[in-house]
Structure formats: C-alpha cells, structure tokens
Amino acid sequence: MQKLGEFKLPHFFNYPPYFTLQPVREAREKQVQLWKELILDYCRTQKIFVIGLEEEFPLFSNSVIERTLSHEAREAFLSALVSEGHAEWLDKGHRKCLILWHRIQDWAEIILNFVKDNGFEHSVMTVEEIRSGIESRGTEMELLSTACSLEIKLPWKRKEKCT
C-alpha cells in the first residue's frame, strides 16, 4: 500500500481513472465519495485546514502512476465537500478552501462542551486561549486553525454565547 509519509493511501489512489472526472453519473458519484473521504481523512490526520486549489497539494497528484487531478476535478471534489458542510470556500473565486472534518455547528458544540467540561463556562476566553491552553493538549482543540475558529463563532453569535 502506498503512503504519503505515515498516511496510508487507499487502493483507488493507484488507479488512473480516479484521477480523471468520470463521465458516467454512477461512476462519478463513487469517485467523488472516495475523494471526499480521502481529503477529509488526510486533512484531519495531517492537521490541514486550508487547501489552495491552484497550489501543490500531495493528494492531487500521484507520481507512481503519473497522474494529476485537473483543476476541474479538484474544484468538483472540494465543492462536494462544501455542499455537505465539510468545507467552505474562503474566497469568491474558489481558490482557497477551508476543510472541516467536523461541520461548523459540530465544532461549535465540541468547543462548547470542552468549555463546560473544563469549568470555563462563565469565563471570558479567546478561541486562541482555548486552542493553546494546557487543557487542550491531546484534544481536537489544539488542532483548530485561526480560519476555522473564526467560522465557528458564527453559530454562537446567533445564540449570544460569543462576541
């Protein structure tokens, strides 16, 4: 099985047709699903929150089979993640994508539970303090990026739990 560092790549990664958008609907649906899972898993394990559509990204090419995803395929896979709430475009031109292995609302709940569980419920804290505090070590809190934490505050603002 091929690896990127310590990350084990799925078998489809060595199959050339998966690097070309499939024209048959059923095949494309399967292809998109596999790529969505791969992108989320890789980003979670590598602590990656932002993918630049036009930048080098390890998953978007496979030198072993000499294949690279087209711009159209990259955008299709990331757009599929966006449509499910697992990503958000950071710009109108769809050049940078915020990857969310937890949806925004789920991240907000995870942080809120963390705050409650650690007795910080009535404290004033920044997201950065939560992210980098001693209590966060070894938890998903220390994985949060600044870009993600800004998006997470949105559900709280609606509930008046955050300013």
FIKOLZA-1660 file (N, C-alpha, C; in steps of 0.1 Angstrom, whole numbers, plus 5000, padded with zeros to 4 digits):
% residues 163
   i   px   py   pz ch aa at
   1 5008 4988 5000  A  M  N
   1 5000 5000 5000  A  M CA
   1 5009 5012 5000  A  M  C
   2 5006 5022 4991  A  Q  N
   2 5013 5034 4990  A  Q CA
   2 5011 5043 5002  A  Q  C
   3 5021 5051 5006  A  K  N
   3 5019 5061 5017  A  K CA
   3 5024 5074 5013  A  K  C
   4 5019 5084 5020  A  L  N
   4 5024 5098 5020  A  L CA
   4 5029 5100 5034  A  L  C
   5 5042 5099 5036  A  G  N
   5 5047 5100 5050  A  G CA
   5 5042 5087 5057  A  G  C
   6 5035 5090 5068  A  E  N
   6 5029 5079 5076  A  E CA
   6 5014 5076 5072  A  E  C
   7 5009 5084 5063  A  F  N
   7 4995 5083 5059  A  F CA
   7 4993 5072 5048  A  F  C
   8 4985 5062 5051  A  K  N
   8 4983 5051 5041  A  K CA
   8 4972 5056 5031  A  K  C
   9 4976 5055 5019  A  L  N
   9 4966 5059 5008  A  L CA
   9 4957 5047 5004  A  L  C
  10 4945 5050 5001  A  P  N
  10 4936 5039 4997  A  P CA
  10 4940 5033 4983  A  P  C
  11 4935 5021 4980  A  H  N
  11 4939 5015 4968  A  H CA
  11 4935 5022 4956  A  H  C
  12 4924 5030 4956  A  F  N
  12 4919 5037 4944  A  F CA
  12 4930 5047 4940  A  F  C
  13 4938 5052 4949  A  F  N
  13 4948 5062 4946  A  F CA
  13 4958 5058 4935  A  F  C
  14 4959 5045 4933  A  N  N
  14 4968 5040 4923  A  N CA
  14 4961 5035 4910  A  N  C
  15 4949 5039 4909  A  Y  N
  15 4941 5035 4898  A  Y CA
  15 4938 5048 4889  A  Y  C
  16 4945 5049 4877  A  P  N
  16 4945 5061 4869  A  P CA
  16 4931 5067 4867  A  P  C
  17 4920 5059 4864  A  P  N
  17 4907 5066 4861  A  P CA
  17 4902 5075 4872  A  P  C
  18 4906 5072 4885  A  Y  N
  18 4902 5081 4896  A  Y CA
  18 4908 5095 4895  A  Y  C
  19 4918 5097 4887  A  F  N
  19 4924 5110 4885  A  F CA
  19 4918 5118 4874  A  F  C
  20 4907 5112 4867  A  T  N
  20 4900 5119 4857  A  T CA
  20 4885 5119 4860  A  T  C
  21 4879 5130 4860  A  L  N
  21 4864 5130 4863  A  L CA
  21 4857 5120 4854  A  L  C
  22 4849 5112 4860  A  Q  N
  22 4842 5101 4852  A  Q CA
  22 4830 5107 4846  A  Q  C
  23 4827 5104 4833  A  P  N
  23 4815 5109 4826  A  P CA
  23 4802 5102 4830  A  P  C
  24 4803 5089 4835  A  V  N
  24 4791 5082 4838  A  V CA
  24 4787 5086 4853  A  V  C
  25 4774 5090 4855  A  R  N
  25 4769 5095 4867  A  R CA
  25 4773 5086 4879  A  R  C
  26 4770 5073 4878  A  E  N
  26 4772 5064 4889  A  E CA
  26 4787 5063 4893  A  E  C
  27 4795 5062 4882  A  A  N
  27 4810 5061 4885  A  A CA
  27 4815 5074 4891  A  A  C
  28 4810 5086 4886  A  R  N
  28 4814 5099 4892  A  R CA
  28 4810 5100 4906  A  R  C
  29 4798 5096 4910  A  E  N
  29 4793 5096 4923  A  E CA
  29 4802 5088 4933  A  E  C
  30 4806 5076 4929  A  K  N
  30 4815 5068 4936  A  K CA
  30 4829 5075 4937  A  K  C
  31 4833 5080 4926  A  Q  N
  31 4846 5087 4926  A  Q CA
  31 4846 5099 4936  A  Q  C
  32 4836 5107 4935  A  V  N
  32 4835 5119 4943  A  V CA
  32 4835 5115 4958  A  V  C
  33 4827 5105 4961  A  Q  N
  33 4826 5100 4975  A  Q CA
  33 4840 5095 4980  A  Q  C
  34 4847 5088 4972  A  L  N
  34 4860 5083 4976  A  L CA
  34 4870 5095 4979  A  L  C
  35 4870 5104 4970  A  W  N
  35 4879 5116 4971  A  W CA
  35 4875 5124 4983  A  W  C
  36 4862 5126 4986  A  K  N
  36 4858 5134 4997  A  K CA
  36 4863 5127 5010  A  K  C
  37 4862 5114 5011  A  E  N
  37 4866 5107 5023  A  E CA
  37 4882 5108 5024  A  E  C
  38 4889 5107 5013  A  L  N
  38 4903 5108 5013  A  L CA
  38 4908 5121 5018  A  L  C
  39 4902 5132 5012  A  I  N
  39 4906 5146 5015  A  I CA
  39 4903 5148 5030  A  I  C
  40 4892 5145 5035  A  L  N
  40 4889 5147 5049  A  L CA
  40 4898 5139 5059  A  L  C
  41 4900 5127 5056  A  D  N
  41 4909 5119 5064  A  D CA
  41 4923 5124 5064  A  D  C
  42 4928 5127 5052  A  Y  N
  42 4942 5132 5051  A  Y CA
  42 4943 5145 5058  A  Y  C
  43 4934 5154 5056  A  C  N
  43 4935 5168 5063  A  C CA
  43 4934 5166 5078  A  C  C
  44 4925 5157 5083  A  R  N
  44 4924 5155 5097  A  R CA
  44 4937 5150 5103  A  R  C
  45 4943 5140 5097  A  T  N
  45 4955 5133 5103  A  T CA
  45 4967 5142 5101  A  T  C
  46 4967 5151 5091  A  Q  N
  46 4979 5159 5088  A  Q CA
  46 4977 5173 5094  A  Q  C
  47 4965 5176 5100  A  K  N
  47 4962 5189 5106  A  K CA
  47 4962 5200 5096  A  K  C
  48 4956 5197 5085  A  I  N
  48 4955 5207 5074  A  I CA
  48 4941 5213 5074  A  I  C
  49 4940 5226 5074  A  F  N
  49 4926 5232 5073  A  F CA
  49 4924 5239 5060  A  F  C
  50 4934 5243 5053  A  V  N
  50 4932 5251 5041  A  V CA
  50 4939 5244 5029  A  V  C
  51 4931 5243 5018  A  I  N
  51 4937 5237 5006  A  I CA
  51 4936 5248 4995  A  I  C
  52 4947 5251 4989  A  G  N
  52 4947 5261 4978  A  G CA
  52 4944 5253 4965  A  G  C
  53 4934 5256 4958  A  L  N
  53 4930 5249 4946  A  L CA
  53 4941 5249 4935  A  L  C
  54 4949 5260 4935  A  E  N
  54 4959 5262 4924  A  E CA
  54 4973 5259 4930  A  E  C
  55 4974 5254 4942  A  E  N
  55 4987 5252 4949  A  E CA
  55 4990 5237 4949  A  E  C
  56 5002 5233 4951  A  E  N
  56 5006 5219 4952  A  E CA
  56 4999 5214 4965  A  E  C
  57 4993 5202 4963  A  F  N
  57 4987 5195 4974  A  F CA
  57 4990 5180 4972  A  F  C
  58 4996 5173 4982  A  P  N
  58 5001 5160 4979  A  P CA
  58 4990 5150 4974  A  P  C
  59 4978 5151 4977  A  L  N
  59 4968 5142 4972  A  L CA
  59 4964 5144 4957  A  L  C
  60 4967 5156 4952  A  F  N
  60 4962 5159 4939  A  F CA
  60 4971 5154 4928  A  F  C
  61 4982 5147 4931  A  S  N
  61 4990 5140 4921  A  S CA
  61 4996 5128 4926  A  S  C
  62 4998 5118 4917  A  N  N
  62 5004 5106 4920  A  N CA
  62 5015 5103 4910  A  N  C
  63 5028 5105 4914  A  S  N
  63 5039 5103 4905  A  S CA
  63 5041 5088 4901  A  S  C
  64 5037 5079 4910  A  V  N
  64 5038 5065 4907  A  V CA
  64 5031 5061 4894  A  V  C
  65 5019 5066 4892  A  I  N
  65 5011 5064 4880  A  I CA
  65 5011 5075 4871  A  I  C
  66 5018 5086 4874  A  E  N
  66 5020 5097 4865  A  E CA
  66 5006 5104 4862  A  E  C
  67 4999 5107 4873  A  R  N
  67 4986 5113 4871  A  R CA
  67 4984 5125 4881  A  R  C
  68 4977 5135 4876  A  T  N
  68 4974 5147 4884  A  T CA
  68 4960 5150 4881  A  T  C
  69 4953 5154 4892  A  L  N
  69 4939 5159 4891  A  L CA
  69 4939 5172 4883  A  L  C
  70 4929 5173 4874  A  S  N
  70 4927 5186 4867  A  S CA
  70 4921 5196 4877  A  S  C
  71 4922 5209 4873  A  H  N
  71 4916 5219 4881  A  H CA
  71 4901 5217 4883  A  H  C
  72 4894 5212 4872  A  E  N
  72 4880 5209 4873  A  E CA
  72 4877 5198 4883  A  E  C
  73 4885 5188 4883  A  A  N
  73 4883 5177 4893  A  A CA
  73 4885 5182 4907  A  A  C
  74 4896 5189 4909  A  R  N
  74 4899 5195 4923  A  R CA
  74 4887 5203 4928  A  R  C
  75 4882 5212 4919  A  E  N
  75 4871 5220 4923  A  E CA
  75 4858 5212 4925  A  E  C
  76 4856 5202 4917  A  A  N
  76 4844 5193 4919  A  A CA
  76 4845 5186 4932  A  A  C
  77 4856 5180 4936  A  F  N
  77 4857 5173 4949  A  F CA
  77 4856 5182 4961  A  F  C
  78 4862 5194 4960  A  L  N
  78 4861 5204 4971  A  L CA
  78 4847 5210 4972  A  L  C
  79 4841 5212 4960  A  S  N
  79 4827 5217 4960  A  S CA
  79 4817 5207 4966  A  S  C
  80 4820 5194 4964  A  A  N
  80 4812 5184 4970  A  A CA
  80 4813 5184 4985  A  A  C
  81 4825 5187 4990  A  L  N
  81 4827 5188 5005  A  L CA
  81 4819 5201 5010  A  L  C
  82 4820 5212 5002  A  V  N
  82 4813 5224 5006  A  V CA
  82 4798 5222 5007  A  V  C
  83 4793 5214 4997  A  S  N
  83 4778 5212 4997  A  S CA
  83 4773 5204 5009  A  S  C
  84 4782 5196 5015  A  E  N
  84 4779 5188 5026  A  E CA
  84 4782 5195 5040  A  E  C
  85 4788 5207 5039  A  G  N
  85 4792 5214 5051  A  G CA
  85 4805 5210 5057  A  G  C
  86 4813 5202 5049  A  H  N
  86 4826 5198 5053  A  H CA
  86 4837 5207 5048  A  H  C
  87 4833 5218 5042  A  A  N
  87 4843 5227 5037  A  A CA
  87 4836 5240 5034  A  A  C
  88 4844 5251 5033  A  E  N
  88 4838 5264 5028  A  E CA
  88 4849 5271 5020  A  E  C
  89 4844 5277 5009  A  W  N
  89 4853 5285 5001  A  W CA
  89 4857 5297 5008  A  W  C
  90 4869 5301 5009  A  L  N
  90 4874 5313 5016  A  L CA
  90 4874 5325 5007  A  L  C
  91 4871 5323 4994  A  D  N
  91 4871 5335 4985  A  D CA
  91 4861 5332 4974  A  D  C
  92 4856 5343 4968  A  K  N
  92 4846 5342 4957  A  K CA
  92 4851 5335 4945  A  K  C
  93 4864 5335 4943  A  G  N
  93 4870 5328 4931  A  G CA
  93 4872 5313 4933  A  G  C
  94 4869 5308 4944  A  H  N
  94 4871 5294 4947  A  H CA
  94 4885 5290 4946  A  H  C
  95 4894 5298 4951  A  R  N
  95 4909 5294 4950  A  R CA
  95 4914 5288 4963  A  R  C
  96 4907 5291 4974  A  K  N
  96 4912 5285 4987  A  K CA
  96 4899 5280 4994  A  K  C
  97 4901 5268 5000  A  C  N
  97 4890 5261 5007  A  C CA
  97 4894 5257 5021  A  C  C
  98 4885 5261 5030  A  L  N
  98 4886 5257 5044  A  L CA
  98 4880 5243 5046  A  L  C
  99 4889 5234 5050  A  I  N
  99 4884 5220 5052  A  I CA
  99 4880 5218 5066  A  I  C
 100 4868 5212 5068  A  L  N
 100 4862 5210 5081  A  L CA
 100 4858 5195 5083  A  L  C
 101 4867 5188 5090  A  W  N
 101 4864 5174 5092  A  W CA
 101 4852 5172 5102  A  W  C
 102 4850 5183 5109  A  H  N
 102 4837 5184 5116  A  H CA
 102 4830 5196 5110  A  H  C
 103 4817 5196 5108  A  R  N
 103 4810 5207 5103  A  R CA
 103 4811 5219 5113  A  R  C
 104 4808 5231 5109  A  I  N
 104 4810 5243 5118  A  I CA
 104 4801 5241 5130  A  I  C
 105 4789 5237 5129  A  Q  N
 105 4780 5236 5140  A  Q CA
 105 4786 5225 5150  A  Q  C
 106 4791 5214 5144  A  D  N
 106 4797 5203 5153  A  D CA
 106 4809 5209 5160  A  D  C
 107 4818 5216 5153  A  W  N
 107 4830 5222 5160  A  W CA
 107 4825 5231 5171  A  W  C
 108 4815 5239 5169  A  A  N
 108 4809 5248 5179  A  A CA
 108 4805 5240 5191  A  A  C
 109 4798 5229 5189  A  E  N
 109 4793 5221 5200  A  E CA
 109 4805 5214 5207  A  E  C
 110 4815 5210 5200  A  I  N
 110 4827 5204 5206  A  I CA
 110 4834 5214 5215  A  I  C
 111 4836 5226 5210  A  I  N
 111 4842 5236 5218  A  I CA
 111 4834 5240 5231  A  I  C
 112 4821 5241 5229  A  L  N
 112 4812 5245 5240  A  L CA
 112 4812 5234 5251  A  L  C
 113 4812 5221 5246  A  N  N
 113 4813 5210 5256  A  N CA
 113 4827 5210 5263  A  N  C
 114 4837 5213 5256  A  F  N
 114 4851 5214 5262  A  F CA
 114 4851 5225 5272  A  F  C
 115 4845 5237 5269  A  V  N
 115 4845 5248 5278  A  V CA
 115 4837 5244 5291  A  V  C
 116 4825 5238 5289  A  K  N
 116 4817 5233 5301  A  K CA
 116 4825 5223 5309  A  K  C
 117 4831 5213 5302  A  D  N
 117 4837 5202 5309  A  D CA
 117 4850 5206 5317  A  D  C
 118 4855 5218 5313  A  N  N
 118 4867 5223 5320  A  N CA
 118 4864 5234 5329  A  N  C
 119 4852 5237 5331  A  G  N
 119 4848 5248 5341  A  G CA
 119 4850 5262 5336  A  G  C
 120 4850 5264 5323  A  F  N
 120 4853 5277 5318  A  F CA
 120 4840 5284 5313  A  F  C
 121 4829 5278 5317  A  E  N
 121 4816 5283 5311  A  E CA
 121 4813 5298 5313  A  E  C
 122 4817 5303 5325  A  H  N
 122 4814 5317 5328  A  H CA
 122 4827 5326 5328  A  H  C
 123 4837 5321 5320  A  S  N
 123 4849 5328 5319  A  S CA
 123 4849 5335 5305  A  S  C
 124 4857 5346 5304  A  V  N
 124 4859 5352 5292  A  V CA
 124 4872 5347 5286  A  V  C
 125 4872 5341 5275  A  M  N
 125 4883 5335 5269  A  M CA
 125 4883 5337 5254  A  M  C
 126 4895 5338 5248  A  T  N
 126 4895 5339 5233  A  T CA
 126 4896 5324 5228  A  T  C
 127 4893 5323 5215  A  V  N
 127 4894 5309 5209  A  V CA
 127 4909 5305 5210  A  V  C
 128 4918 5314 5208  A  E  N
 128 4932 5311 5209  A  E CA
 128 4936 5306 5223  A  E  C
 129 4931 5312 5233  A  E  N
 129 4933 5307 5247  A  E CA
 129 4928 5292 5248  A  E  C
 130 4916 5290 5243  A  I  N
 130 4911 5276 5244  A  I CA
 130 4920 5267 5236  A  I  C
 131 4924 5271 5224  A  R  N
 131 4931 5263 5215  A  R CA
 131 4945 5259 5221  A  R  C
 132 4951 5269 5227  A  S  N
 132 4965 5266 5231  A  S CA
 132 4967 5264 5246  A  S  C
 133 4956 5263 5254  A  G  N
 133 4957 5260 5268  A  G CA
 133 4962 5246 5272  A  G  C
 134 4966 5245 5284  A  I  N
 134 4970 5232 5289  A  I CA
 134 4959 5221 5288  A  I  C
 135 4947 5225 5290  A  E  N
 135 4936 5216 5290  A  E CA
 135 4933 5211 5275  A  E  C
 136 4938 5218 5266  A  S  N
 136 4936 5214 5252  A  S CA
 136 4946 5204 5246  A  S  C
 137 4957 5202 5253  A  R  N
 137 4967 5193 5249  A  R CA
 137 4961 5179 5247  A  R  C
 138 4964 5173 5235  A  G  N
 138 4959 5160 5232  A  G CA
 138 4944 5159 5228  A  G  C
 139 4938 5171 5226  A  T  N
 139 4924 5171 5222  A  T CA
 139 4923 5178 5208  A  T  C
 140 4911 5177 5203  A  E  N
 140 4909 5184 5190  A  E CA
 140 4910 5199 5190  A  E  C
 141 4909 5204 5202  A  M  N
 141 4910 5219 5204  A  M CA
 141 4923 5224 5199  A  M  C
 142 4934 5217 5201  A  E  N
 142 4947 5222 5197  A  E CA
 142 4949 5221 5182  A  E  C
 143 4940 5214 5175  A  L  N
 143 4941 5213 5161  A  L CA
 143 4934 5225 5153  A  L  C
 144 4926 5232 5160  A  L  N
 144 4919 5243 5154  A  L CA
 144 4928 5253 5147  A  L  C
 145 4925 5257 5135  A  S  N
 145 4932 5268 5129  A  S CA
 145 4925 5281 5132  A  S  C
 146 4932 5292 5130  A  T  N
 146 4926 5305 5131  A  T CA
 146 4914 5307 5122  A  T  C
 147 4916 5303 5109  A  A  N
 147 4905 5304 5099  A  A CA
 147 4893 5296 5104  A  A  C
 148 4895 5284 5109  A  C  N
 148 4883 5276 5113  A  C CA
 148 4877 5282 5126  A  C  C
 149 4885 5287 5135  A  S  N
 149 4879 5293 5147  A  S CA
 149 4870 5305 5145  A  S  C
 150 4874 5313 5135  A  L  N
 150 4866 5325 5131  A  L CA
 150 4852 5320 5126  A  L  C
 151 4852 5310 5118  A  E  N
 151 4839 5305 5113  A  E CA
 151 4830 5298 5124  A  E  C
 152 4837 5292 5133  A  I  N
 152 4830 5285 5144  A  I CA
 152 4822 5295 5153  A  I  C
 153 4827 5307 5154  A  K  N
 153 4820 5317 5163  A  K CA
 153 4806 5320 5157  A  K  C
 154 4804 5319 5145  A  L  N
 154 4791 5323 5139  A  L CA
 154 4779 5317 5145  A  L  C
 155 4778 5303 5148  A  P  N
 155 4766 5298 5154  A  P CA
 155 4765 5303 5169  A  P  C
 156 4776 5306 5175  A  W  N
 156 4775 5311 5189  A  W CA
 156 4770 5325 5189  A  W  C
 157 4773 5333 5179  A  K  N
 157 4769 5347 5179  A  K CA
 157 4754 5347 5178  A  K  C
 158 4748 5338 5170  A  R  N
 158 4734 5338 5168  A  R CA
 158 4727 5334 5182  A  R  C
 159 4734 5326 5190  A  K  N
 159 4728 5322 5203  A  K CA
 159 4733 5331 5214  A  K  C
 160 4741 5342 5211  A  E  N
 160 4746 5351 5221  A  E CA
 160 4755 5345 5231  A  E  C
 161 4763 5335 5227  A  K  N
 161 4773 5328 5236  A  K CA
 161 4787 5333 5233  A  K  C
 162 4788 5342 5223  A  C  N
 162 4801 5346 5218  A  C CA
 162 4800 5360 5212  A  C  C
 163 4811 5368 5214  A  T  N
 163 4812 5381 5207  A  T CA
 163 4824 5382 5198  A  T  C
% end
